[in-house]
Amino acid sequence: MIDYLFVSPLGWSQHVWDKLLKFPVFAKGKCDFVNFLDESFSAITQEEVEASLLEKMKNLSSSGTVIASSYGSLVTLSVLAKAQLPIARLVLISGLEEVPSQVDLDEMFQKVVDESYTDISGYLDMMLTGEEQKDSILCQILEYNLQKKEESFQPLLSQSNIYAYLSIYAGLNPSYLLEQVNQLVKQLTVFSEQTLTVSHIKILPEDHLLMLTQPKLLYHHLINP
């Protein structure tokens, strides 16, 4: 049975949780992950994505915890609302803003091309400030988002598949789903930059990936619900 199920942000490997997983409590239980990358599913469709997550959720222990971030929060809410699956503990980190409409997504991705980098430092320069690059663990986590192809490095998630993942939920407002799921979860903890109708902990926009920026704060709320 799974004790901790981590549902990652779009385009991040499971190493996005590494800072949090350094706390010893996680070594005592079984952890599993759902990531949203090019090769994560046989097809990037709502049916495939949600079936995969639902299967793992059904294998949660009686006290199992789901920890989801960003796009992972959106998918988690959709699965729980449809399946009406009660779980012991749910922790959501951002990802509760309305998804752009299909028309807007079509326009946003019309001329977007995949990035490639001659070296890893080019990717880090794009993703992190100079100050953030002093964090060697953070840099290492980001490196896991890349793959070597011939003479360049490319992200594990292409722009066309970012579009495919987002299109699954085009125009959806997850706040509506959150109100439904709130009734299914014994303990719900929500970190959000925006004001919500359910009880939540307000975070700054720069902390939308809280497990990277403030893992101790996230851990504190996990062990002190």
N, CA, C and O of each residue as an XYZ file, in Angstrom:
900
protein
N       0.836     -1.200      0.000
C       0.000      0.000      0.000
C       0.876      1.258      0.000
O       1.986      1.252      0.533
N       0.369      2.321     -0.597
C       1.112      3.579     -0.705
C       0.788      4.465      0.496
O      -0.380      4.675      0.820
N       1.816      4.980      1.149
C       1.617      5.888      2.282
C       1.649      7.353      1.856
O       0.921      8.182      2.401
N       2.500      7.664      0.877
C       2.614      9.038      0.382
C       2.632      9.007     -1.143
O       3.534      8.433     -1.752
N       1.636      9.625     -1.744
C       1.553      9.703     -3.198
C       1.805     11.149     -3.619
O       1.047     12.050     -3.261
N       2.867     11.359     -4.375
C       3.257     12.696     -4.809
C       2.846     12.895     -6.267
O       3.220     12.109     -7.137
N       2.074     13.950     -6.527
C       1.600     14.250     -7.879
C       2.295     15.540     -8.321
O       1.997     16.625     -7.822
N       3.208     15.400     -9.247
C       4.170     16.461     -9.558
C       3.593     17.578    -10.428
O       2.552     17.407    -11.062
N       4.277     18.717    -10.451
C       3.917     19.791    -11.382
C       4.231     19.376    -12.823
O       5.020     18.461    -13.059
N       3.621     20.043    -13.751
C       3.814     19.766    -15.175
C       5.274     19.999    -15.574
O       5.832     21.071    -15.339
N       5.880     18.973    -16.181
C       7.230     19.124    -16.706
C       8.353     18.853    -15.732
O       9.525     18.983    -16.088
N       8.020     18.479    -14.510
C       9.043     18.207    -13.497
C       9.146     16.709    -13.243
O       8.139     16.001    -13.217
N      10.367     16.240    -13.058
C      10.569     14.843    -12.679
C      10.195     14.667    -11.212
O       9.914     15.644    -10.516
N      10.190     13.437    -10.748
C       9.842     13.183     -9.350
C      10.873     13.774     -8.385
O      10.621     13.867     -7.183
N      12.021     14.168     -8.906
C      13.050     14.771     -8.050
C      12.645     16.152     -7.542
O      13.315     16.709     -6.673
N      11.565     16.706     -8.069
C      11.069     17.985     -7.562
C      10.716     17.880     -6.078
O      10.626     18.896     -5.388
N      10.518     16.668     -5.590
C      10.164     16.434     -4.186
C      11.381     16.109     -3.316
O      11.223     15.839     -2.125
N      12.575     16.128     -3.877
C      13.761     15.660     -3.151
C      14.022     16.403     -1.843
O      14.405     15.789     -0.848
N      13.818     17.713     -1.840
C      14.088     18.474     -0.608
C      13.157     18.049      0.519
O      13.568     17.971      1.677
N      11.910     17.777      0.181
C      10.943     17.328      1.184
C      11.254     15.908      1.642
O      11.119     15.587      2.823
N      11.664     15.072      0.716
C      11.896     13.661      1.031
C      13.131     13.426      1.890
O      13.362     12.307      2.349
N      13.913     14.453      2.110
C      15.076     14.319      3.000
C      14.656     14.171      4.466
O      15.441     13.707      5.293
N      13.428     14.562      4.783
C      12.950     14.388      6.156
C      12.711     12.902      6.421
O      12.099     12.220      5.599
N      13.186     12.395      7.560
C      13.198     10.940      7.802
C      11.835     10.273      7.841
O      11.751      9.061      7.643
N      10.758     11.022      8.091
C       9.440     10.397      8.193
C       9.066      9.653      6.912
O       8.347      8.655      6.955
N       9.560     10.144      5.767
C       9.177      9.525      4.495
C       9.882      8.195      4.257
O       9.417      7.374      3.467
N      10.995      7.986      4.936
C      11.709      6.707      4.807
C      10.961      5.578      5.509
O      11.222      4.401      5.264
N      10.025      5.951      6.386
C       9.278      4.951      7.155
C       8.045      4.434      6.413
O       7.438      3.444      6.822
N       7.683      5.104      5.330
C       6.507      4.688      4.573
C       6.845      4.495      3.108
O       7.939      4.847      2.665
N       5.914      3.940      2.361
C       6.112      3.734      0.929
C       5.667      4.974      0.165
O       4.555      5.466      0.357
N       6.544      5.476     -0.703
C       6.241      6.650     -1.519
C       6.068      6.235     -2.978
O       6.734      5.318     -3.457
N       5.177      6.913     -3.667
C       5.008      6.704     -5.105
C       4.783      8.068     -5.755
O       4.512      9.057     -5.075
N       4.900      8.100     -7.086
C       4.891      9.380     -7.788
C       4.079      9.291     -9.074
O       4.006      8.241     -9.713
N       3.470     10.421     -9.437
C       2.872     10.588    -10.757
C       3.488     11.851    -11.348
O       3.416     12.925    -10.751
N       4.097     11.710    -12.531
C       4.719     12.846    -13.202
C       4.033     13.084    -14.540
O       3.376     12.192    -15.077
N       4.188     14.278    -15.067
C       3.555     14.639    -16.335
C       4.641     15.064    -17.320
O       4.959     16.244    -17.469
N       5.200     14.041    -17.988
C       6.300     14.232    -18.924
C       5.935     13.581    -20.257
O       4.853     13.012    -20.397
N       6.832     13.664    -21.226
C       6.548     13.095    -22.547
C       6.230     11.605    -22.481
O       5.337     11.127    -23.181
N       6.954     10.876    -21.649
C       6.836      9.417    -21.632
C       6.054      8.882    -20.427
O       6.114      7.687    -20.135
N       5.333      9.741    -19.738
C       4.646      9.302    -18.516
C       3.447      8.399    -18.783
O       3.104      7.559    -17.951
N       2.805      8.569    -19.944
C       1.583      7.822    -20.250
C       1.645      7.313    -21.687
O       2.346      7.880    -22.525
N       0.917      6.254    -21.962
C       0.894      5.714    -23.323
C       0.277      6.704    -24.301
O       0.620      6.714    -25.483
N      -0.629      7.528    -23.807
C      -1.215      8.609    -24.604
C      -1.606      9.728    -23.644
O      -2.070      9.470    -22.534
N      -1.417     10.963    -24.079
C      -1.767     12.093    -23.213
C      -3.229     12.448    -23.464
O      -3.550     13.365    -24.219
N      -4.091     11.697    -22.813
C      -5.528     11.923    -22.877
C      -6.055     11.952    -21.451
O      -5.407     11.450    -20.532
N      -7.220     12.534    -21.271
C      -7.807     12.594    -19.935
C      -8.037     11.193    -19.384
O      -7.814     10.946    -18.198
N      -8.476     10.288    -20.226
C      -8.748      8.919    -19.783
C      -7.481      8.244    -19.263
O      -7.493      7.641    -18.190
N      -6.389      8.344    -20.019
C      -5.134      7.691    -19.631
C      -4.546      8.315    -18.373
O      -4.145      7.611    -17.447
N      -4.498      9.641    -18.351
C      -3.887     10.350    -17.226
C      -4.651     10.070    -15.935
O      -4.052      9.730    -14.915
N      -5.962     10.213    -15.983
C      -6.751     10.067    -14.766
C      -6.849      8.609    -14.317
O      -6.910      8.336    -13.118
N      -6.866      7.684    -15.251
C      -6.912      6.264    -14.877
C      -5.638      5.863    -14.140
O      -5.682      5.088    -13.185
N      -4.518      6.389    -14.583
C      -3.241      6.071    -13.941
C      -3.198      6.591    -12.507
O      -2.775      5.885    -11.592
N      -3.641      7.832    -12.326
C      -3.649      8.408    -10.981
C      -4.666      7.706    -10.086
O      -4.385      7.444     -8.917
N      -5.838      7.402    -10.624
C      -6.877      6.741     -9.830
C      -6.409      5.371     -9.343
O      -6.684      4.986     -8.206
N      -5.710      4.644    -10.195
C      -5.206      3.327     -9.806
C      -4.275      3.428     -8.599
O      -4.344      2.609     -7.682
N      -3.414      4.427     -8.605
C      -2.499      4.616     -7.471
C      -3.267      5.056     -6.227
O      -2.959      4.615     -5.119
N      -4.260      5.920     -6.401
C      -5.049      6.377     -5.258
C      -5.793      5.221     -4.590
O      -5.957      5.202     -3.370
N      -6.234      4.276     -5.384
C      -6.942      3.122     -4.824
C      -6.007      2.213     -4.029
O      -6.456      1.351     -3.273
N      -4.711      2.416     -4.209
C      -3.720      1.630     -3.467
C      -3.152      2.382     -2.271
O      -2.160      1.952     -1.683
N      -3.769      3.497     -1.909
C      -3.339      4.228     -0.717
C      -3.668      3.433      0.541
O      -4.687      2.744      0.601
N      -2.812      3.531      1.529
C      -3.102      2.928      2.829
C      -4.251      3.687      3.488
O      -4.640      4.755      3.017
N      -4.785      3.150      4.559
C      -5.939      3.776      5.224
C      -5.621      5.177      5.734
O      -6.521      6.005      5.873
N      -4.353      5.445      6.014
C      -3.939      6.778      6.467
C      -3.118      7.498      5.404
O      -2.414      8.463      5.702
N      -3.210      7.024      4.158
C      -2.376      7.547      3.078
C      -2.615      9.018      2.771
O      -3.721      9.535      2.924
N      -1.539      9.680      2.332
C      -1.571     11.104      2.024
C      -1.240     11.334      0.555
O      -0.285     10.764      0.028
N      -2.035     12.174     -0.101
C      -1.739     12.625     -1.459
C      -1.228     14.054     -1.373
O      -1.876     14.920     -0.785
N      -0.064     14.295     -1.960
C       0.533     15.630     -1.970
C       0.693     16.036     -3.428
O       1.473     15.427     -4.160
N      -0.037     17.055     -3.853
C      -0.058     17.440     -5.261
C       0.295     18.911     -5.421
O      -0.017     19.737     -4.564
N       0.946     19.222     -6.529
C       1.378     20.597     -6.766
C       1.058     21.046     -8.183
O       1.234     20.292     -9.141
N       0.585     22.284     -8.306
C       0.376     22.938     -9.592
C      -0.555     22.108    -10.486
O      -1.683     21.821    -10.085
N      -0.112     21.719    -11.677
C      -0.955     20.910    -12.556
C      -1.378     19.613    -11.873
O      -2.470     19.098    -12.117
N      -0.512     19.098    -11.023
C      -0.853     17.897    -10.265
C      -2.070     18.093     -9.378
O      -2.857     17.166     -9.185
N      -2.231     19.303     -8.835
C      -3.409     19.609     -8.013
C      -4.677     19.524     -8.846
O      -5.692     18.981     -8.407
N      -4.603     20.064    -10.043
C      -5.753     20.072    -10.946
C      -6.196     18.650    -11.296
O      -7.380     18.324    -11.217
N      -5.247     17.819    -11.680
C      -5.577     16.437    -12.048
C      -6.121     15.671    -10.841
O      -7.084     14.913    -10.959
N      -5.502     15.873     -9.697
C      -5.941     15.191     -8.475
C      -7.382     15.545     -8.132
O      -8.178     14.663     -7.811
N      -7.716     16.816     -8.197
C      -9.084     17.245     -7.896
C     -10.081     16.651     -8.883
O     -11.167     16.222     -8.493
N      -9.714     16.625    -10.151
C     -10.609     16.076    -11.167
C     -10.873     14.594    -10.919
O     -12.012     14.138    -11.019
N      -9.824     13.845    -10.597
C      -9.971     12.404    -10.345
C     -10.837     12.147     -9.114
O     -11.747     11.319     -9.154
N     -10.555     12.850     -8.033
C     -11.311     12.633     -6.793
C     -12.779     13.010     -6.955
O     -13.661     12.312     -6.455
N     -13.041     14.109     -7.650
C     -14.421     14.562     -7.830
C     -15.225     13.567     -8.667
O     -16.390     13.300     -8.372
N     -14.601     13.025     -9.705
C     -15.304     12.069    -10.569
C     -15.518     10.728     -9.875
O     -16.604     10.150     -9.930
N     -14.475     10.248     -9.228
C     -14.540      8.921     -8.608
C     -15.250      8.942     -7.265
O     -15.635      7.896     -6.742
N     -15.425     10.151     -6.702
C     -15.995     10.284     -5.354
C     -15.254      9.364     -4.387
O     -15.855      8.633     -3.600
N     -13.937      9.427     -4.477
C     -13.076      8.537     -3.699
C     -12.650      9.215     -2.400
O     -11.925     10.209     -2.443
N     -13.075      8.710     -1.258
C     -12.653      9.306      0.013
C     -11.208      8.922      0.330
O     -10.819      7.766      0.165
N     -10.417      9.889      0.782
C      -9.042      9.599      1.186
C      -8.778     10.266      2.533
O      -9.504     11.168      2.950
N      -7.731      9.806      3.199
C      -7.452     10.288      4.556
C      -6.897     11.707      4.565
O      -7.306     12.532      5.382
N      -5.974     11.988      3.664
C      -5.272     13.274      3.728
C      -4.939     13.752      2.325
O      -4.444     12.988      1.497
N      -5.217     15.027      2.065
C      -4.885     15.646      0.785
C      -4.205     16.976      1.041
O      -4.710     17.817      1.785
N      -3.049     17.155      0.415
C      -2.314     18.414      0.502
C      -2.161     18.961     -0.912
O      -1.615     18.289     -1.788
N      -2.641     20.175     -1.132
C      -2.567     20.812     -2.445
C      -1.679     22.047     -2.367
O      -1.798     22.854     -1.446
N      -0.793     22.182     -3.338
C       0.097     23.336     -3.406
C      -0.150     24.051     -4.725
O       0.308     23.598     -5.774
N      -0.860     25.150     -4.680
C      -1.179     25.981     -5.850
C      -1.894     25.170     -6.937
O      -2.390     24.075     -6.671
N      -1.946     25.707     -8.157
C      -2.616     25.022     -9.254
C      -4.123     25.140     -9.229
O      -4.818     24.314     -9.820
N      -4.648     26.164     -8.547
C      -6.097     26.283     -8.384
C      -6.701     27.427     -9.197
O      -7.868     27.778     -9.021
N      -5.892     28.002    -10.089
C      -6.408     29.051    -10.952
C      -7.072     28.437    -12.190
O      -6.771     27.306    -12.569
N      -7.970     29.192    -12.806
C      -8.692     28.688    -13.976
C      -7.727     28.426    -15.129
O      -6.829     29.226    -15.395
N      -7.920     27.312    -15.799
C      -7.092     26.965    -16.958
C      -7.550     27.804    -18.153
O      -8.754     27.986    -18.338
N      -6.626     28.318    -18.966
C      -7.030     29.079    -20.155
C      -7.963     28.270    -21.057
O      -7.892     27.041    -21.090
N      -8.824     28.958    -21.778
C      -9.742     28.287    -22.701
C      -8.955     27.646    -23.845
O      -7.778     27.944    -24.046
N      -9.622     26.763    -24.589
C      -8.942     26.115    -25.715
C      -8.517     27.140    -26.756
O      -7.448     27.017    -27.354
N      -9.345     28.144    -26.972
C      -8.993     29.207    -27.927
C      -7.730     29.924    -27.477
O      -6.835     30.184    -28.281
N      -7.661     30.241    -26.197
C      -6.476     30.923    -25.665
C      -5.244     30.026    -25.732
O      -4.153     30.494    -26.060
N      -5.409     28.754    -25.426
C      -4.278     27.822    -25.508
C      -3.774     27.700    -26.943
O      -2.568     27.673    -27.187
N      -4.711     27.625    -27.892
C      -4.321     27.541    -29.304
C      -3.472     28.744    -29.695
O      -2.473     28.614    -30.403
N      -3.883     29.906    -29.227
C      -3.148     31.134    -29.553
C      -1.791     31.168    -28.851
O      -0.787     31.563    -29.444
N      -1.767     30.755    -27.591
C      -0.527     30.776    -26.807
C       0.546     29.870    -27.403
O       1.732     30.200    -27.365
N       0.132     28.729    -27.954
C       1.099     27.732    -28.423
C       1.277     27.728    -29.938
O       1.953     26.855    -30.484
N       0.681     28.688    -30.607
C       0.705     28.696    -32.068
C       2.128     28.756    -32.634
O       2.446     28.083    -33.615
N       2.970     29.564    -32.007
C       4.322     29.760    -32.541
C       5.408     29.312    -31.562
O       6.575     29.675    -31.710
N       5.022     28.535    -30.582
C       5.986     28.084    -29.581
C       6.809     26.924    -30.145
O       6.267     25.998    -30.748
N       8.108     26.991    -29.939
C       8.997     25.918    -30.398
C       9.733     25.327    -29.195
O       9.874     25.982    -28.161
N      10.193     24.104    -29.336
C      10.924     23.453    -28.255
C      12.298     24.075    -28.073
O      12.985     24.408    -29.040
N      12.677     24.223    -26.826
C      13.987     24.773    -26.499
C      15.022     23.648    -26.433
O      14.713     22.518    -26.055
N      16.239     23.983    -26.805
C      17.362     23.069    -26.588
C      18.538     23.896    -26.093
O      18.638     25.091    -26.374
N      19.414     23.252    -25.363
C      20.515     23.959    -24.704
C      21.820     23.220    -24.983
O      21.890     21.993    -24.907
N      22.840     23.992    -25.304
C      24.140     23.376    -25.573
C      24.769     22.835    -24.299
O      25.558     21.890    -24.334
N      24.412     23.443    -23.178
C      24.880     22.933    -21.889
C      23.821     23.194    -20.825
O      22.890     23.969    -21.042
N      23.967     22.553    -19.693
C      22.974     22.646    -18.622
C      22.894     24.055    -18.055
O      21.828     24.489    -17.620
N      24.000     24.766    -18.055
C      24.012     26.117    -17.485
C      23.047     27.041    -18.213
O      22.483     27.948    -17.601
N      22.849     26.827    -19.504
C      21.896     27.649    -20.251
C      20.476     27.472    -19.742
O      19.711     28.432    -19.659
N      20.132     26.247    -19.405
C      18.805     25.949    -18.847
C      18.661     26.551    -17.457
O      17.625     27.131    -17.132
N      19.692     26.414    -16.641
C      19.645     26.970    -15.288
C      19.538     28.487    -15.324
O      18.842     29.081    -14.501
N      20.226     29.120    -16.275
C      20.154     30.578    -16.405
C      18.737     31.035    -16.738
O      18.300     32.096    -16.294
N      18.022     30.227    -17.522
C      16.654     30.581    -17.894
C      15.689     30.369    -16.733
O      14.745     31.141    -16.560
N      15.921     29.330    -15.938
C      14.981     28.933    -14.896
C      15.224     29.609    -13.548
O      14.284     29.800    -12.776
N      16.469     29.971    -13.258
C      16.825     30.444    -11.920
C      17.547     31.779    -11.958
O      18.222     32.111    -12.932
N      17.395     32.533    -10.887
C      18.186     33.749    -10.717
C      19.605     33.357    -10.303
O      19.869     32.208     -9.950
N      20.504     34.329    -10.353
C      21.870     34.067     -9.917
C      21.929     33.618     -8.473
O      22.726     32.750     -8.118
N      21.083     34.212     -7.635
C      21.044     33.847     -6.221
C      20.534     32.417     -6.047
O      21.066     31.655     -5.240
N      19.509     32.063     -6.802
C      18.943     30.712     -6.706
C      19.944     29.652     -7.164
O      19.923     28.522     -6.677
N      20.808     30.013     -8.089
C      21.784     29.048     -8.594
C      22.863     28.707     -7.569
O      23.649     27.782     -7.772
N      22.895     29.450     -6.478
C      23.822     29.115     -5.397
C      23.344     27.890     -4.606
O      24.103     27.292     -3.843
N      22.076     27.535     -4.804
C      21.492     26.357     -4.151
C      21.814     25.131     -5.005
O      21.135     24.870     -5.999
N      22.832     24.389     -4.627
C      23.295     23.261     -5.445
C      22.246     22.152     -5.553
O      22.146     21.487     -6.584
N      21.463     21.953     -4.486
C      20.424     20.915     -4.522
C      19.337     21.300     -5.519
O      18.856     20.457     -6.277
N      18.951     22.575     -5.517
C      17.940     23.053     -6.459
C      18.428     22.889     -7.895
O      17.669     22.458     -8.764
N      19.673     23.225     -8.143
C      20.238     23.072     -9.487
C      20.217     21.614     -9.926
O      19.897     21.305    -11.074
N      20.557     20.732     -9.013
C      20.563     19.304     -9.333
C      19.156     18.806     -9.649
O      18.970     18.007    -10.567
N      18.170     19.275     -8.892
C      16.776     18.896     -9.141
C      16.350     19.326    -10.539
O      15.691     18.573    -11.256
N      16.732     20.542    -10.921
C      16.369     21.047    -12.244
C      17.040     20.255    -13.360
O      16.458     20.058    -14.427
N      18.250     19.809    -13.113
C      18.966     19.035    -14.132
C      18.217     17.755    -14.489
O      18.316     17.266    -15.614
N      17.475     17.219    -13.536
C      16.704     16.001    -13.796
C      15.551     16.241    -14.777
O      14.951     15.283    -15.265
N      15.237     17.502    -15.069
C      14.174     17.812    -16.027
C      14.670     17.772    -17.467
O      13.894     17.978    -18.400
N      15.969     17.504    -17.650
C      16.574     17.524    -18.980
C      16.987     16.126    -19.426
O      17.215     15.231    -18.612
N      17.074     15.969    -20.731
C      17.605     14.743    -21.316
C      18.617     15.115    -22.398
O      18.463     16.126    -23.084
N      19.644     14.295    -22.540
C      20.668     14.557    -23.558
C      20.223     13.950    -24.875
O      19.911     12.761    -24.943
N      20.194     14.767    -25.925
C      19.867     14.292    -27.265
C      20.941     14.790    -28.212
O      21.054     15.984    -28.490
N      21.724     13.845    -28.696
C      22.862     14.162    -29.551
C      23.778     15.152    -28.837
O      24.377     14.808    -27.818
N      23.897     16.380    -29.358
C      24.845     17.332    -28.770
C      24.169     18.401    -27.923
O      24.799     19.399    -27.571
N      22.904     18.210    -27.593
C      22.195     19.241    -26.829
C      21.368     18.615    -25.709
O      21.174     17.401    -25.655
N      20.891     19.471    -24.827
C      20.005     19.060    -23.738
C      18.607     19.595    -24.018
O      18.444     20.754    -24.399
N      17.597     18.744    -23.827
C      16.214     19.138    -24.069
C      15.348     18.761    -22.875
O      15.617     17.762    -22.208
N      14.300     19.557    -22.592
C      13.395     19.229    -21.488
C      12.698     17.885    -21.707
O      12.471     17.466    -22.842
N      12.366     17.225    -20.607
C      11.659     15.945    -20.664
C      10.207     16.101    -21.101
O       9.522     15.113    -21.365
N       9.741     17.344    -21.178
C       8.378     17.615    -21.646
C       8.437     18.637    -22.774
O       8.879     19.769    -22.576
N       7.990     18.230    -23.951
C       7.997     19.115    -25.120
C       6.860     20.124    -25.041
O       5.900     19.937    -24.294
N       6.977     21.180    -25.810
C       5.935     22.207    -25.839
C       4.617     21.642    -26.373
O       3.542     22.006    -25.895
N       4.704     20.759    -27.356
C       3.470     20.181    -27.908
C       2.735     19.347    -26.867
O       1.505     19.293    -26.864
N       3.482     18.701    -25.989
C       2.832     17.901    -24.951
C       2.397     18.746    -23.753
O       1.456     18.374    -23.053
N       3.064     19.873    -23.506
C       2.528     20.831    -22.526
C       1.138     21.263    -22.984
O       0.191     21.301    -22.199
N       1.039     21.586    -24.263
C      -0.248     21.969    -24.858
C      -1.271     20.842    -24.696
O      -2.427     21.093    -24.358
N      -0.843     19.606    -24.938
C      -1.763     18.463    -24.830
C      -2.264     18.283    -23.403
O      -3.454     18.059    -23.184
N      -1.363     18.380    -22.436
C      -1.766     18.238    -21.031
C      -2.739     19.348    -20.626
O      -3.763     19.078    -19.999
N      -2.421     20.582    -20.980
C      -3.281     21.704    -20.594
C      -4.637     21.634    -21.290
O      -5.657     22.010    -20.713
N      -4.644     21.153    -22.533
C      -5.896     21.090    -23.294
C      -6.909     20.143    -22.663
O      -8.114     20.307    -22.855
N      -6.434     19.159    -21.915
C      -7.342     18.228    -21.238
C      -8.320     18.986    -20.341
O      -9.489     18.616    -20.224
N      -7.825     20.050    -19.714
C      -8.641     20.784    -18.737
C      -8.904     22.225    -19.169
O      -9.134     23.091    -18.325
N      -8.873     22.482    -20.456
C      -9.073     23.839    -20.971
C     -10.364     24.448    -20.429
O     -11.432     23.842    -20.515
N     -10.251     25.648    -19.874
C     -11.411     26.379    -19.377
C     -11.933     25.931    -18.030
O     -12.916     26.488    -17.540
N     -11.307     24.944    -17.418
C     -11.802     24.410    -16.143
C     -11.376     25.291    -14.973
O     -10.237     25.755    -14.912
N     -12.299     25.513    -14.051
C     -11.993     26.237    -12.818
C     -11.901     25.221    -11.681
O     -12.927     24.719    -11.224
N     -10.689     24.910    -11.217
C     -10.536     23.874    -10.188
C     -11.104     24.251     -8.826
O     -11.298     23.377     -7.982
N     -11.374     25.535     -8.594
C     -11.963     25.941     -7.317
C     -13.318     25.276     -7.104
O     -13.694     24.962     -5.974
N     -14.045     25.065     -8.191
C     -15.340     24.385     -8.122
C     -15.152     22.932     -7.687
O     -15.913     22.411     -6.871
N     -14.129     22.290     -8.243
C     -13.840     20.903     -7.868
C     -13.395     20.809     -6.415
O     -13.717     19.850     -5.714
N     -12.654     21.816     -5.976
C     -12.135     21.815     -4.609
C     -13.264     21.766     -3.586
O     -13.147     21.078     -2.572
N     -14.336     22.477     -3.834
C     -15.473     22.477     -2.914
C     -16.104     21.085     -2.825
O     -16.542     20.664     -1.754
N     -16.147     20.376     -3.954
C     -16.692     19.007     -3.939
C     -15.776     18.048     -3.182
O     -16.226     17.248     -2.361
N     -14.494     18.147     -3.474
C     -13.515     17.231     -2.883
C     -13.365     17.468     -1.389
O     -13.036     16.549     -0.639
N     -13.604     18.682     -0.962
C     -13.503     19.020      0.462
C     -14.374     18.109      1.322
O     -14.053     17.850      2.482
N     -15.467     17.627      0.756
C     -16.383     16.756      1.493
C     -15.896     15.304      1.543
O     -16.399     14.505      2.333
N     -14.920     14.967      0.701
C     -14.458     13.579      0.594
C     -13.205     13.299      1.411
O     -12.865     12.143      1.664
N     -12.525     14.357      1.820
C     -11.206     14.213      2.443
C     -11.312     14.440      3.946
O     -11.916     15.415      4.391
N     -10.729     13.545      4.719
C     -10.763     13.700      6.177
C      -9.948     14.909      6.622
O     -10.380     15.671      7.486
N      -8.764     15.081      6.028
C      -7.906     16.218      6.358
C      -7.437     16.860      5.059
O      -6.773     16.219      4.243
N      -7.783     18.120      4.875
C      -7.414     18.855      3.665
C      -6.543     20.046      4.039
O      -6.920     20.867      4.876
N      -5.378     20.131      3.412
C      -4.488     21.275      3.597
C      -4.222     21.887      2.229
O      -3.777     21.201      1.309
N      -4.497     23.178      2.103
C      -4.346     23.855      0.815
C      -3.424     25.055      0.970
O      -3.638     25.909      1.830
N      -2.399     25.110      0.133
C      -1.529     26.279      0.033
C      -1.874     26.982     -1.275
O      -1.820     26.374     -2.344
N      -2.224     28.254     -1.190
C      -2.662     28.943     -2.402
C      -2.253     30.411     -2.394
O      -2.231     31.061     -1.349
N      -1.930     30.918     -3.582
C      -1.630     32.337     -3.729
C      -2.909     33.165     -3.795
O      -2.889     34.367     -3.531
N      -4.012     32.528     -4.145
C      -5.273     33.236     -4.308
C      -6.224     32.945     -3.153
O      -6.058     31.970     -2.421
N      -7.221     33.808     -3.007
C      -8.220     33.630     -1.962
C      -9.244     32.590     -2.406
O      -9.760     32.650     -3.522
N      -9.530     31.642     -1.526
C     -10.438     30.544     -1.842
C     -11.607     30.516     -0.865
O     -11.570     31.157      0.185
N     -12.641     29.766     -1.226
C     -13.807     29.652     -0.347
C     -13.585     28.609      0.740
O     -14.313     28.594      1.732
N     -12.595     27.738      0.574
C     -12.274     26.751      1.608
C     -11.089     27.253      2.420
O     -10.340     28.123      1.976
N     -10.930     26.700      3.602
C      -9.813     27.083      4.462
C      -8.486     26.789      3.755
O      -8.303     25.712      3.186
N      -7.565     27.757      3.797
C      -6.297     27.574      3.103
C      -5.206     28.409      3.750
O      -5.477     29.309      4.544
N      -3.982     28.097      3.400
C      -2.812     28.828      3.885
C      -2.304     29.688      2.735
O      -1.958     29.172      1.672
N      -2.261     30.981      2.947
C      -1.859     31.908      1.882
C      -0.342     31.855      1.702
O       0.412     31.925      2.672
N       0.086     31.732      0.460
C       1.510     31.755      0.146
C       1.778     32.824     -0.907
O       0.858     33.282     -1.585
N       3.018     33.210     -1.037
C       3.415     34.182     -2.045
C       3.536     33.490     -3.404
O       3.800     32.289     -3.463
N       3.347     34.236     -4.495
C       3.460     33.627     -5.831
C       4.789     32.911     -6.054
O       4.838     31.882     -6.729
N       5.867     33.455     -5.487
C       7.178     32.823     -5.680
C       7.312     31.495     -4.933
O       8.283     30.764     -5.127
N       6.330     31.188     -4.077
C       6.341     29.918     -3.343
C       5.360     28.905     -3.929
O       4.945     27.970     -3.245
N       4.992     29.094     -5.194
C       4.003     28.177     -5.784
C       4.541     26.747     -5.908
O       3.767     25.799     -6.038
N       5.868     26.596     -5.868
C       6.474     25.263     -5.737
C       7.083     25.186     -4.344
O       8.301     25.222     -4.175
N       6.222     25.081     -3.370
C       6.604     25.206     -1.958
C       7.626     24.152     -1.544
O       8.461     24.406     -0.676
N       7.567     22.988     -2.149
C       8.499     21.915     -1.791
C       9.931     22.254     -2.176
O      10.875     21.640     -1.677
N      10.094     23.238     -3.070
C      11.428     23.703     -3.439
C      11.858     24.919     -2.640
O      13.013     25.026     -2.229
N      10.920     25.841     -2.420
C      11.282     27.109     -1.781
C      11.211     27.063     -0.260
O      12.027     27.685      0.419
N      10.234     26.325      0.278
C      10.084     26.248      1.735
C       9.702     24.826      2.171
O       8.612     24.612      2.702
N      10.581     23.876      1.951
C      10.247     22.488      2.313
C       9.990     22.297      3.801
O       9.190     21.442      4.181
N      10.654     23.077      4.651
C      10.437     22.938      6.098
C       9.023     23.356      6.480
O       8.395     22.721      7.327
N       8.521     24.417      5.863
C       7.151     24.866      6.126
C       6.153     23.795      5.695
O       5.211     23.484      6.424
N       6.363     23.241      4.520
C       5.482     22.183      4.027
C       5.527     20.974      4.954
O       4.487     20.406      5.289
N       6.708     20.586      5.360
C       6.868     19.446      6.264
C       6.171     19.701      7.599
O       5.528     18.806      8.149
N       6.299     20.909      8.113
C       5.661     21.264      9.385
C       4.151     21.032      9.317
O       3.562     20.487     10.251
N       3.532     21.439      8.224
C       2.082     21.270      8.098
C       1.703     19.816      7.826
O       0.584     19.397      8.122
N       2.625     19.058      7.269
C       2.347     17.637      7.042
C       2.313     16.850      8.348
O       1.488     15.953      8.522
N       3.213     17.193      9.257
C       3.271     16.435     10.515
C       2.423     17.070     11.610
O       2.202     16.463     12.657
N       1.947     18.295     11.370
C       1.077     18.978     12.336
C      -0.184     19.466     11.630
O      -0.378     20.671     11.471
N      -1.038     18.543     11.206
C      -2.230     18.935     10.433
C      -3.197     19.783     11.250
O      -4.243     20.190     10.743
